Amino acid sequence: MNPFIQNILAIAALIIAVGFIITKFFLKKKQSKKSCSGDGDCGCH
């Protein structure tokens, strides 16, 4: 395989992986703020 194409694929995979990790981290943070934690009064009424 051409080294140039291989580098492009490796960088693309790295960007996708880092983006996925960042997205999971921020989504987890947002969900914990909006969590009702079982008491039923989460301010969304």
C-alpha positions in Angstrom: 0.0 0.0 0.0 1.2 3.5 -0.7 2.6 5.1 2.5 0.8 8.4 1.7 -2.6 6.6 1.6 -1.7 4.7 4.8 -0.8 7.9 6.6 -4.1 9.5 5.6 -6.1 6.5 6.8 -4.2 6.4 10.1 -4.7 10.1 10.8 -8.4 9.7 9.9 -8.8 6.8 12.3 -7.1 8.8 15.0 -9.3 11.8 14.5 -12.4 9.6 14.6 -11.3 7.8 17.7 -10.4 11.1 19.5 -13.7 12.6 18.4 -15.6 9.6 19.7 -13.9 9.8 23.1 -14.5 13.5 23.4 -18.2 13.1 22.4 -18.7 10.3 25.0 -17.1 12.3 27.7 -19.2 15.4 27.1 -22.4 13.5 26.6 -21.8 11.6 29.9 -21.2 15.0 31.6 -24.5 16.5 30.3 -26.5 13.4 31.2 -25.2 13.5 34.8 -26.4 17.2 35.2 -29.9 16.4 33.9 -30.3 13.2 35.9 -33.3 13.1 38.2 -31.6 10.5 40.5 -34.9 8.8 41.3 -36.6 11.7 43.3 -38.8 12.6 40.3 -38.2 16.4 40.6 -35.6 17.2 37.9 -37.1 20.6 36.9 -38.2 19.4 33.5 -42.0 19.9 34.1 
